[in-house]
Amino acid sequence: MTKVIYVRHGQTSWNKAKKYQGHSDIPLNEKGLEQAQLVGKRLAKENISAVYSSDLSRASQTANIIARYHNLQGIKIKGFREINFGLWEGCTYAEIMALWPDSLTSMYSSRGAINAPEGESFIDLKRRAKGALNQCIKAHEEETIVIVSHGGTMRVLLCDALQLSLDKMWSIRQDSTGINIIEYFSNQPILSLVNDTCHLK
């Protein structure tokens, strides 16, 4: 069994402005850094063997803060990046609806096959994130690890664990530094926690 503690990154200025971030490398803002410290303290008593993250700053900053509580260094893996939103990055939902209403509606209502203009689909995201996850699980049998990633990436991995189609991913809330825990027993994932943010209260 490998216990995987998934953590969404802390808040950024684009999160606050409700802008699509995707592959844009936006760092944590002041509140995000505070949230990362709080989730780090929350996980300080866990017996963690490794802390992995997306290679984007908002995730790697959060991971490094968590890792310091365990005398570890965060390990960046590009496969855990957020979905590439292409031309939508830096835009708000309202701005995207004004320019690409049909594309946005199709993307959210499909089973993951539709991509943003010059971006990638959620099926693409699932493929690369699942590949990265499998490598981590293989390297840490009978251990506990942390993976710091993004809202879309974690929703996709949670759907995969629960055998849900990707059109169900928007029913899973993922807040800044929300914690999810999945225990992987061979090919049987067991979900034990979703979007826990009690450390922020």
N, C-alpha and C positions, 0 to 999 in steps of 0.2 A: 504494500500500500504506500502510495505517495500522497501526502497531504499538501494541497496547494492553496495558499492564501492569496487570493486576488485582491488587489487594491487599485482603485481608480486614482489617478493623479489628483493633486490639489488644484485649487482654482487658479485660472489665468485671467488676464484682462479681457481676453476674447470670450471666455466663459461668461464673465460678468456682463459683457455687451451682447451676449447670445449670438455670437458669430460662429460659423462653421470653421473648425480648425483643420481637421484632417492631417495632412503631412506638414502643414505650416509649423515651424518650430517656435512656438510661443512659450516663454518661460513662466514659472509661477509668479503670481503677484504676491503682495505682502500677506494677504489672507491665505493664499495657497501655501506659503511657507509655514504659516502658523498651523494650518490644518495638517501638513506633513509632519510637523513636530508632535502633534497630538496623536496621530495614528502611529507614529514611531513609538511613543510612550505606551500606547495601548498594546502593541505587539512585543514589547520589551521582554516579557516573561516567556514568550514562545521559544521553543528550542528550534531555531531556524538555521538550516545548513547553508542556504544561499538566497540571495536576493537578485532577481532578474527584472529587467524592465525593457520597454521600448527604448529606442535610441533617441527619441525626441526629448527635448529639455524638460518639459513639464513632468514627464514620467521618470526620467533619470534623476532629476533633482529630488523628487519624492522618494525614490528608491534609495538614494544615497543617505538620506536622513534616517530612513528605517534601518538601513544596513549598519550605520554607526552604533546603534544600540546593541549590536551583536558582534562588534569588531570585524565586520565584513566590508567588502567593497561591492557596490552594485555592478551587475554585469549587463551590458546593453545587448539586446537582440533585436535586429531590425524587423523580424517577423511579427513582433508584438505591437508594431505601429498601429495607429488609428487607420481607418479606411481613408483612401485618397479621394477627397471630394472634388478634385480637379478645379474647374472654373468657379465652383461655389465657395471655395475657401476665402475667408475674409468677409463673406456676405451673411446677412441675417436671413432668417426664414422668410420674412416679408419681402426682402429684396430678391430672393431666389424665386418666390412665387410670382413676382412681377415680371421676371425675365424668362423663367423656365417652368411655368406652371404644370405643363403636361409631364415633363421629365421628373419633376419632384414628386408629383402624385403617383406616377408609375413606380418610381423607386421605392417608395414607402409601402405601396400596396402589393408589390411583387414578392416572390419567394427568394429574393436576393440576387436575381439575375440581371437586374437593370443597374447601370452605372451612371454616375454624374458625368457631365461633359468633360472629357479629357481626364476622367478619374477611373476608379475601379468599382467593381460590384461587391456586394457582401459575400457572394460565393467566393470571389477571389480572396477577400479578407479571411474567410473561414479556412481556406486552403493553406494560406501561409501561416496564420496564427496556430492552427492545429499542428502543422509541421514543427513549429518552434516548441509548442507545448510537449509534443511527444519526445523530442530530444531532451527536454528538461526532466520529464518523468523518468525516462530511461536512465538518466545520470544520477537520479536521487531516489532509488527504491528504498522504502522503509524510512524516508526522511520527510521533513517539513520544509517547504520552500515558499518564498513570496514572489509573486509576479505583479509588477506595477505596470498597468496599461491604461487603456482608454475606454470610454463608455461603449462605443460601437464594438470594439474588439472583445470586451468582456461579455457583452450581450450575445455575441455570436458563439463564444465558447460555452456560455451557460445554456444556450439553445442546444448546442451539440451534446452537452452532458445529459440534458433532459429529453433528448431526441425530439425536439420541437422544430418545426419548419421555421425558416428565417423570417417569415412574415409575422411571427409571434414575438420577435425580439423587442418590439416597442412596448410590450406589456411588462417588461422588466426594467424597473427604475434603477439608475446608477448615479448616485450623487458623488460630489467631490470627496475623495478618500473613503468612499464606501467600501466595506470589506465583504467579500464573498469567500466561502470556503467549500472546496470540493475535495473529497477523498477518492482517489483512483485505485480501485482494487482490480487488477488485471484489466479487463475490458468493461468493468462495471463502475461508472462514476456514481458517487453518492453526494448529493448536495446537502450541506448542513447549515449554511448561513447565506443570506442574500442581503446586500446593500445595508449592512450594519454601520450606522454613523453615531453610535452612542458616545464615542470619544469626543465628539464635537459639542456635546451638550454640557 
